[in-house]
Amino acid sequence: MHYIGRYAPSPTGPLHFGSLIAAVASYCDAKANAGKWLLRIEDLDKPREIAGAASTILRQLETFGFEWDGEIIYQSQRSQYYADAFEQLQKQQLIYPCTCTRKEIADSTTHSGIEGLVYPSTCLQRAIKPNTAPAFRIKTNAVPISFNDTIQGNTSQTLSMDSGDFVLKRADGLFTYQLAVVVDDAAQGVTHIVRGADLLASTPRQIYLQQLLQLTHPIYTHVPVATNAAGEKLSKQTKAPAVDTQSIGQALFHALDFLGQNPPTEIQNSQPDEIWNWAITNWQLHQIPRQKYVFYNKQ
């Protein structure tokens, strides 16, 4: 099977060290396997998008020497594809409207799952509120979803207990990440997904959608996530600084070191193409540590 990987940043701010780790891991794994590395901008959630962030990310990737294959895909231009998949699920009678607020959900359940309170399927059992724009949820079940992650090992979830019926289309009309990423990975023929371990918990929901839409699921590899001194994942919300494009060698060295590749210290002073040549030639996926969250502040 020919390897097709991808990197899919969201334009909510410039790339930070955590973003660079995921980019380096996915890029090296694709190139070490003589595969393609695709670039997708996940700009579906317009309210969270920062003006100019997509262009900034592209400039940063170019400065660091990343070379992607084919055209860049923008999710904001693909709504019809998500609507088609949504319709397929509607025909299977798996979609239902929901007008519950977050407060109503919090007041109606005490059952916690992997990412907070589990929605108790309230609107599946009663009429929705009139004159209220609904979100649309997908029915889940008690059949375990299991997969073997290349780094994190065997993972299993029972969606009805662990995540509940999750939203595929928001009340504002926007399709959600879980549906869009499944549709796009299938459309682009992605065979291997290398990304941060913060998305490990989302994978069973994505596999569930792949099953319902009769799509094959890729091989998943979730690399450890860099955190700040407070133990928070590096992100725009935690004020993670943008990667320093004036110190490319050092940034790539630290990313490779974080990923357990034991790069020689002298490559910090090399040109990006020399560093990439070393990284791809010496890439060892099995050396990446398994820890989900790892503090790292060298930049």
N, C-alpha and C positions, 0 to 999 in steps of 0.2 A: 504494500500500500504506500503510495507516494505521500510524503509528509506535507501537510498544509497547516501552518500555525498562524496565529494572529495576535495583535496587540490592540486593545480597544479602550483607550483613555476617555474619560468624560471631561469636557471643557469647563470645569468648575474652578479652574485656576491653573497656573503653570505646573510643570512636572517638578516634584520634590524627590527626595531620596527614595522614599517608598515606591513611587512611580517608576523610578529608574531601575530599581531592583527587579520589578516585574517585567519591564521592557528588556533588560539584559538577559534575564532567564529565558524568556520566550524566544528572543532573537537567537541566542546561542544554541538553544535546543533545536530550533528549526534549521539553522545553518549547519550545525554539526551532523544533522541527518540529511543533508543535501536537499532540504525542503524549501518551500516558499514561506515567506513571512508577510502576512497581510496587515494593513493598517485600517482600523475602523474608528471613526469618531462617534462616540455614543452621546449625541447631542439631542436625545429625545426629550429630556426633561428641561424644557426651555426656561421655566422659572428659576432653575438652579444654575443655568449657564452664565458664565462671566463673559461679557463682551470682549472679543479679541483673544480669548483663551485658546481657541482651537488653532489659530495662526501662531500663537506663542509656542504651543506644544510642538507643532510641525517644525518651527525654527530650532527648537531645542533638540529634537530628534536628529535633524540634519547636522547640527553643530557637533553632536556626539558621534556622528558617522553611521547612524542607522540607515539602512537601505531597504525600503519595502518594495514588494512586488505588486504590480498591477495598480489600478486606480484606488484612491482612498474612498471608502464608503462612509457616507454620513447618514446616520439613522433618521435625522429629521426629514430626509427625502424619501423615506421608505414606508410611510404610514399605510399605503395601500396593501403592501405585503403583510403587514401585521393584521390589517382588517380581514384579509383573506383567511389567515390562520384562525383568527377569532371566530369567523363565520363557520369554519370547519368544526370548531369545538361547540358552537351553538347548535349545529345540526346534530351533534351527539347528545344534546340536552344536558350539557355539563356546565353551562353558564347561567348565572342568575343575578338579578340586580340587588344592590344593597344600598340602603340609605342610612345606615348606622353611623353615628359620629364616633370619634375616638373615645369620648367620655362615656357614651352609651355602651360601647364595647367593654370599657374598663369597669363599668358598673354592673355588667351582666355576667362576668366570668372571673374566676380566680385561677383558672388553669393556665399555667405558664408553659411555653414551648421553648424552642431554641432561640427565638428572637423576641421574647416578650409574651404578652397575653395572646392566647389562641382564640380566634374568633369563633363563637359558639353557633354559627350558622343560623343566626336569628332570622334574617330575611328569607332564608330558604323555607322557614316554617310559618311565616306570617306575612301579611301584605306589607309592602313598602310604604313609606310616608308619601302622601300626595304632594304635588308641586315641589318636589325636591329632586335635583339631578342625582341619579344613582351612579355609583361605581358598579363594576361588574366583577363578580368573583367566580372562580372555578371550583367545582365540587372535588373534594379529595376523598380518599378512602383509607382503609386500615391495612392495605397490602403494603408490606415493607418495600422501600426503594433502596437497593444496595448497589454499591460500586466500589471498585478498588482503585484508590488514588495512588499514583506512582510514588509519592512521598509520604502522604499521610496514612496510607494503608486502607483497610476495609472501613467503609462508612455506611451506615444504614439509618434510615429514618422511616417512621410511620407518619405520613403527612397529616392525616386527620388528627393525630395527637401532637405532633411536633411543630406544625406550622398552621394547620387549619386551612379552611378554604381561602385561598389568597387572591388578591386583586390582580386582574389582567388589564382592566381598563378603568382609569380613574374617572371621578365625577366631572373633571374638567375636559374629558375627552381624550386625554393622552394615554397611549398604551404603556404598560409598565416594562421595566427592565427584563423581568423573567420571560415574558413572551417575546420581546424584541430580540434578545440575545439568542434564543433558540432558533428563531426564524432566520436570523442573519448568519449564524454559524452553519446552518444547513445550506443556505443559498450560496455561501462562499466555499462550500466543500471542506470546511475545517475538520481536520482529523485529530489534531492534538491541541489541547488548551492548557497553556502554562500561565498561571495567574496567582494572585495573592491568596493566602489561606483565609483571609476575611470573607472570601466568597465560597468557601467550602460548604457552609451550611445551606447555600442557595442551590447547590448542584442537584440534590434529589428532586427539587421542584422542577428544575430544568429537564432532568431525565424523564420525569413524569409527563411533561408536555411533549417531549420527543416521542415518547411511547404513544401518546394519544394522537399525535400528528403523523405517526408512522415514519419517523425520522431516525436514522442511526445516531448513536451518541458518540462523541469523540473520546479519546483517551484523556483523562484529567490528571493534571499535576499542579498541586497547590503549594507554592513556596512560602516560607515563613515571612511574617509581616514585621517590618521595622516599627518600633514605637519610640515615643519620647521618654523623658525621664520620669514622667508621671504614669507610664505604662499605657498611654493612649496611642492608637495607631496614627502614624504620620498622615495627615490629611489637611485640606484647607480649613476644616473646622477646628483642628488643633494647632493652626497657625504654623504648619510645617514650611520652612523656607524653600524657595525655589532652588533647584540644583544650580551650582555655580558653573556656568559655561566658560569661565575663564580658567578653570582647573579641571579640564576634561579628564586628563590622565589619572588624577587623584580620585575623582568621582567614580570612574570606571573601575579602578583598582579596589576601592572600598566596596563597590557593589559586588564584584567578583569574590572578594574576601568574605563578605556577608553570606554569599551563596556557597561557601565552603570549597571554593576552587583553588585556594592556596596560590594566588598569583605571586610571582616574584616581585619584590619591592621596586626593582629597577624599571618595571614597565610604567610606573607612574610618570616617568619622564619621556615616554615614547609618544609618537603620533597615534591618533585614534586607529588608523588602519593597521598599525603594528600591534596594538593592544587587541583589536578584534581578531587578528590572525592568531595570536597566542590563545585567546579565550576560546575560539571555535575549535582550534586544533586540540586543545587540552580539556575540552568540556567533559565533565563527568557528572551526570545527573544524580547518580547514587550518592554523591558526596554532599548534596544539599541537606542541611539539617532539617529535622522534622518539626521542631518547635513551631508552634503557631504564632506566638508573639515573642520577638526578641528585641531587647533594647539595643539601640545602635545610634550613636550621635556623631560619628566621625564623618565630616563632610568637607 
